[in-house]
C-alpha cells in the first residue's frame, strides 16, 4: 500500500485548484461587465441553444463562464472518482474529495439561481446581495475542499486543525472572519459595478444604497482581520516554533492585497484591478489553509 498519493494525482489536484480559481476570476469578470444576462433567462442552455449563435459580447462572456464552470464540475467529479477508486484507504483525502464534489454541485446550483431569479446585470435587490454572499462563501468552501484534498495527497497522515483549544479558537475566528470579509468584498465589488464612483471621492447621502457603504466597512474589517492574524501567528510561532516561511508568505500576500485594495479605491475600482484583488484574496485563502495544515501536522509529528 502506498504511503502517499501518486505524482499524477498530486499534479491533477493542483490543476483542478488552479482551474477553479480561473473560473472564479472569470465569474467576477462576468459580474463586473454586467454580462450575467448574456444567455437570457435560460439555464443550462444559452438563449435556448446549446451553442449560442448570438455575436454579442455579453453572450460570449457569459457562455464562456458557463462552459468553464461545466468543465470545473467535470474536473472535480474526476477528482472524486479517482480518490474513490484509488485512495479510499486515505480517509481524510477521500473525505475532502467527497466534500469537493458536494461543494461544486452547490456552486453550480447557486450560479443557476442567479440566472433563473434574474439576479444579474443591474439588479439591486436584497435577494441578489444574499445570493452573491452565499456564492462567495461556498466558493471559499470549494477551494478549501480542493486544497485539503491536495494537502492530504502529499501527507495522508496530516491534519488541519491545531489541537490546543486556545489556538484552535483563533483559527476558527480567522476562518469565519475571512468568509465574512470575502462576502463583504464580493458585495463591495457588486456595489462598484452598480454604483460607479463619480468625481474624485466617495459621496454618501440618505439615498445611497447599502452596497455603497460597504466601500468603507470592507476595508475596516480587512484591517481588523489582518491585525488579528498577525497576533495569532506571533502567538502560535512562540508556542511551537513552526516553519516561518509559510507565515511569511501569508503575511506578504495579505500586505500586498491591502495595498491592492487601497489602489482599487484610488483608481475607482476598474475591472482589471477587481480581478487582481480577487486573485490575491484567493491566494491568501490557500496560504492560510496551508499554514493551518502544516502547523497542525508539524505538531502531530513532533
C-alpha positions as CSV (number, residue, x, y, z in Angstrom):
1,X,0.0,0.0,0.0
2,X,1.4,3.4,-1.0
3,X,2.2,5.9,1.7
4,X,1.3,9.0,-0.4
5,X,-0.8,9.6,-3.5
6,X,0.7,9.2,-6.9
7,X,2.6,12.1,-8.5
8,X,-0.1,12.2,-11.3
9,X,-2.9,12.6,-8.7
10,X,-1.0,15.3,-6.9
11,X,-0.5,17.3,-10.1
12,X,-4.1,16.7,-11.0
13,X,-5.2,18.2,-7.7
14,X,-3.1,21.3,-8.4
15,X,-4.6,21.6,-11.9
16,X,-8.1,21.4,-10.6
17,X,-7.4,24.0,-7.9
18,X,-5.8,26.5,-10.4
19,X,-8.5,25.9,-13.0
20,X,-11.3,26.6,-10.4
21,X,-9.6,29.8,-9.4
22,X,-9.5,30.8,-13.0
23,X,-13.3,30.1,-13.3
24,X,-13.9,32.2,-10.2
25,X,-11.9,35.1,-11.7
26,X,-13.9,34.9,-14.9
27,X,-17.1,34.8,-12.9
28,X,-16.1,38.1,-11.3
29,X,-15.4,39.5,-14.8
30,X,-19.0,38.4,-15.8
31,X,-20.4,40.4,-12.9
32,X,-18.2,43.4,-13.4
33,X,-19.1,43.7,-17.1
34,X,-22.8,43.1,-16.5
35,X,-22.8,40.1,-18.7
36,X,-24.8,37.8,-16.4
37,X,-27.8,38.0,-18.6
38,X,-25.8,37.3,-21.8
39,X,-27.6,34.0,-22.2
40,X,-31.0,35.3,-21.2
41,X,-33.1,33.5,-18.6
42,X,-32.2,30.1,-19.9
43,X,-30.1,27.6,-17.9
44,X,-28.2,25.5,-18.6
45,X,-28.9,26.4,-22.3
46,X,-27.8,29.8,-23.6
47,X,-30.7,31.7,-25.1
48,X,-32.4,28.4,-25.6
49,X,-29.4,27.0,-27.6
50,X,-26.7,24.5,-26.8
51,X,-24.2,26.5,-28.8
52,X,-25.3,30.2,-29.0
53,X,-25.3,31.9,-32.4
54,X,-25.6,35.4,-31.0
55,X,-22.5,37.5,-31.8
56,X,-23.0,39.8,-28.7
57,X,-20.0,40.3,-26.4
58,X,-22.0,39.7,-23.3
59,X,-23.3,36.4,-24.6
60,X,-19.7,35.3,-25.3
61,X,-18.6,36.3,-21.8
62,X,-21.5,34.5,-20.0
63,X,-21.3,31.4,-22.3
64,X,-17.6,31.1,-21.7
65,X,-18.2,31.2,-18.0
66,X,-20.9,28.5,-18.2
67,X,-18.6,26.4,-20.3
68,X,-15.6,26.7,-18.0
69,X,-17.9,26.2,-14.9
70,X,-19.1,22.9,-16.5
71,X,-15.5,21.8,-17.1
72,X,-14.7,22.6,-13.5
73,X,-17.6,20.4,-12.4
74,X,-16.3,17.5,-14.6
75,X,-12.8,18.0,-13.2
76,X,-13.9,17.9,-9.6
77,X,-16.1,14.8,-10.4
78,X,-12.9,13.3,-11.8
79,X,-11.0,14.1,-8.6
80,X,-13.7,12.4,-6.5
81,X,-13.9,9.3,-8.8
82,X,-10.1,9.0,-8.8
83,X,-10.0,9.3,-5.0
84,X,-12.8,6.7,-4.6
85,X,-11.1,4.3,-7.0
86,X,-7.5,4.5,-5.6
87,X,-7.4,6.3,-2.2
88,X,-10.3,5.3,0.0
89,X,-7.7,4.0,2.4
90,X,-6.6,7.6,2.8
91,X,-9.6,8.5,4.9
92,X,-9.0,12.3,5.1
93,X,-8.1,12.6,1.4
94,X,-11.2,10.7,0.3
95,X,-13.4,12.7,2.8
96,X,-12.3,16.1,1.3
97,X,-12.6,14.8,-2.2
98,X,-16.2,13.9,-1.5
99,X,-16.8,17.4,0.0
100,X,-15.2,18.9,-3.1
101,X,-17.9,17.1,-5.2
102,X,-20.7,18.4,-2.9
103,X,-19.3,21.9,-3.0
104,X,-19.1,22.1,-6.8
105,X,-22.7,20.9,-7.1
106,X,-23.8,23.6,-4.7
107,X,-21.7,26.1,-6.6
108,X,-23.5,25.1,-9.9
109,X,-26.9,25.5,-8.2
110,X,-26.1,28.9,-6.8
111,X,-24.9,30.0,-10.2
112,X,-28.1,28.7,-11.8
113,X,-30.1,30.5,-9.2
114,X,-28.5,33.9,-10.1
115,X,-29.7,33.4,-13.7
116,X,-33.1,31.9,-13.0
117,X,-34.1,34.5,-10.4
118,X,-32.7,37.3,-12.6
119,X,-30.0,38.4,-10.1
120,X,-27.9,39.7,-12.9
121,X,-26.9,42.9,-14.7
122,X,-28.3,45.9,-12.9
123,X,-30.5,44.1,-10.3
124,X,-30.1,45.9,-6.9
125,X,-32.3,43.6,-4.8
126,X,-31.6,42.2,-1.3
127,X,-32.0,38.8,-2.9
128,X,-29.1,39.4,-5.2
129,X,-26.9,40.6,-2.4
130,X,-27.7,37.5,-0.3
131,X,-27.1,35.2,-3.3
132,X,-23.8,36.8,-4.1
133,X,-22.7,36.5,-0.4
134,X,-23.6,32.8,-0.3
135,X,-22.0,32.2,-3.6
136,X,-18.7,33.6,-2.3
137,X,-18.8,31.7,0.9
138,X,-19.4,28.4,-1.0
139,X,-16.6,29.3,-3.3
140,X,-14.2,29.6,-0.4
141,X,-15.6,26.2,0.9
142,X,-15.0,24.7,-2.5
143,X,-11.4,25.9,-2.7
144,X,-10.8,24.7,0.9
145,X,-12.0,21.2,0.0
146,X,-9.8,21.0,-3.0
147,X,-6.9,22.4,-1.0
148,X,-7.2,19.8,1.7
149,X,-7.5,17.1,-0.9
150,X,-4.3,18.3,-2.4
151,X,-2.5,18.6,1.0
152,X,-3.6,15.1,2.0
153,X,-2.3,13.8,-1.3
154,X,1.2,14.7,-0.1
155,X,0.7,13.9,3.6
156,X,-2.1,11.4,4.2
157,X,-1.5,11.2,7.9
158,X,-1.6,15.0,8.4
159,X,-4.3,17.1,9.9
160,X,-5.6,20.6,9.5
161,X,-6.9,21.6,12.9
162,X,-4.4,22.7,15.6
163,X,-5.1,20.6,18.8
164,X,-4.8,23.2,21.6
165,X,-8.2,24.8,22.2
166,X,-6.9,28.4,22.6
167,X,-5.1,28.3,19.2
168,X,-8.0,26.5,17.6
169,X,-10.3,29.2,18.7
170,X,-8.2,31.8,17.0
171,X,-8.1,29.7,13.8
172,X,-11.9,29.5,13.7
173,X,-12.3,33.2,14.3
174,X,-9.9,33.9,11.4
175,X,-11.6,31.3,9.2
176,X,-15.1,32.5,9.8
177,X,-13.9,36.1,9.7
178,X,-12.3,35.6,6.3
179,X,-15.6,34.2,4.9
180,X,-17.4,37.2,6.2
181,X,-14.7,39.5,4.8
182,X,-14.8,37.7,1.4
183,X,-18.6,38.0,1.2
184,X,-18.4,41.7,2.0
185,X,-15.7,42.1,-0.6
186,X,-17.9,40.5,-3.2
187,X,-20.8,42.8,-2.3
188,X,-18.5,45.8,-2.4
189,X,-17.4,44.8,-5.9
190,X,-21.1,44.5,-6.8
191,X,-21.7,48.0,-5.4
192,X,-18.8,49.3,-7.5
193,X,-20.4,47.8,-10.6
194,X,-23.9,49.0,-9.9
195,X,-22.9,52.4,-8.5
196,X,-19.7,53.6,-10.1
197,X,-17.8,56.3,-8.2
198,X,-18.4,59.7,-9.7
199,X,-16.0,62.6,-9.2
200,X,-12.9,62.4,-7.1
201,X,-14.2,61.0,-3.8
202,X,-16.9,58.7,-2.3
203,X,-20.1,60.6,-1.5
204,X,-22.9,59.3,0.6
205,X,-26.4,60.6,1.2
206,X,-29.6,59.3,2.7
207,X,-30.5,58.0,-0.7
208,X,-27.3,55.9,-1.0
209,X,-27.7,52.2,-1.5
210,X,-26.5,50.0,1.3
211,X,-23.9,48.4,-1.0
212,X,-22.2,51.8,-1.3
213,X,-21.5,52.0,2.4
214,X,-19.5,48.7,2.2
215,X,-16.8,50.7,0.5
216,X,-16.0,52.0,4.0
217,X,-16.9,48.9,6.0
218,X,-15.0,46.3,4.0
219,X,-11.5,48.0,4.3
220,X,-12.0,48.4,8.1
221,X,-12.9,44.8,8.6
222,X,-9.9,43.8,6.4
223,X,-7.6,45.8,8.6
224,X,-9.1,44.2,11.8
225,X,-8.7,40.7,10.3
226,X,-5.1,41.4,9.4
227,X,-4.3,42.6,12.9
228,X,-5.8,39.6,14.5
229,X,-4.0,37.3,12.0
230,X,-0.7,38.9,13.0
231,X,-1.4,38.4,16.7
232,X,-2.5,34.8,16.2
233,X,0.6,34.0,14.1
234,X,3.0,35.6,16.6
235,X,1.5,33.7,19.5
236,X,1.4,30.4,17.6
237,X,5.0,30.8,16.5
238,X,6.2,31.4,20.0
239,X,4.5,28.2,21.2
240,X,5.7,25.7,18.7
241,X,8.4,27.3,16.6
242,X,7.0,26.0,13.3
243,X,8.3,26.8,9.9
244,X,8.4,30.6,9.4
245,X,8.3,30.6,5.5
246,X,4.7,29.7,5.3
247,X,3.7,32.5,7.7
248,X,5.9,35.0,5.8
249,X,4.3,34.1,2.5
250,X,0.9,34.6,4.1
251,X,1.8,37.9,5.7
252,X,3.3,39.1,2.4
253,X,0.2,38.2,0.5
254,X,-2.1,39.9,3.0
255,X,0.1,43.1,2.9
256,X,0.1,43.1,-0.9
257,X,-3.7,42.7,-1.1
258,X,-4.2,45.6,1.3
259,X,-2.1,47.7,-1.0
260,X,-4.1,46.5,-3.9
261,X,-7.3,47.3,-2.0
262,X,-6.1,50.9,-1.5
263,X,-5.1,51.2,-5.1
264,X,-8.5,49.8,-6.1
265,X,-10.2,52.6,-4.2
266,X,-7.9,55.3,-5.6
267,X,-8.5,54.1,-9.2
268,X,-12.3,53.8,-8.6
269,X,-12.4,50.0,-8.9
270,X,-11.5,49.3,-12.5
271,X,-12.4,45.8,-13.7
272,X,-8.8,44.6,-14.1
273,X,-8.0,45.8,-10.5
274,X,-11.1,44.0,-9.1
275,X,-9.8,40.8,-10.8
276,X,-6.3,41.2,-9.4
277,X,-7.7,42.0,-5.9
278,X,-9.8,38.8,-6.0
279,X,-6.9,36.7,-7.2
280,X,-4.8,37.9,-4.3
281,X,-7.7,37.1,-1.9
282,X,-7.9,33.5,-3.2
283,X,-4.1,33.1,-2.8
284,X,-4.4,34.4,0.8
285,X,-7.1,31.8,1.4
286,X,-4.9,28.9,0.1
287,X,-1.9,30.1,2.1
288,X,-4.0,30.5,5.3
289,X,-5.2,26.9,4.9
290,X,-1.7,25.7,4.2
291,X,-0.4,27.4,7.3
292,X,-3.0,25.7,9.4
293,X,-2.4,22.3,7.9
294,X,1.4,22.4,8.1
295,X,1.3,23.7,11.6
296,X,-1.2,21.1,12.9
297,X,0.7,18.3,11.1
298,X,4.1,19.5,12.4
299,X,2.5,19.5,15.9
300,X,1.3,15.9,15.4
301,X,4.7,14.7,14.2
302,X,6.8,16.5,16.9
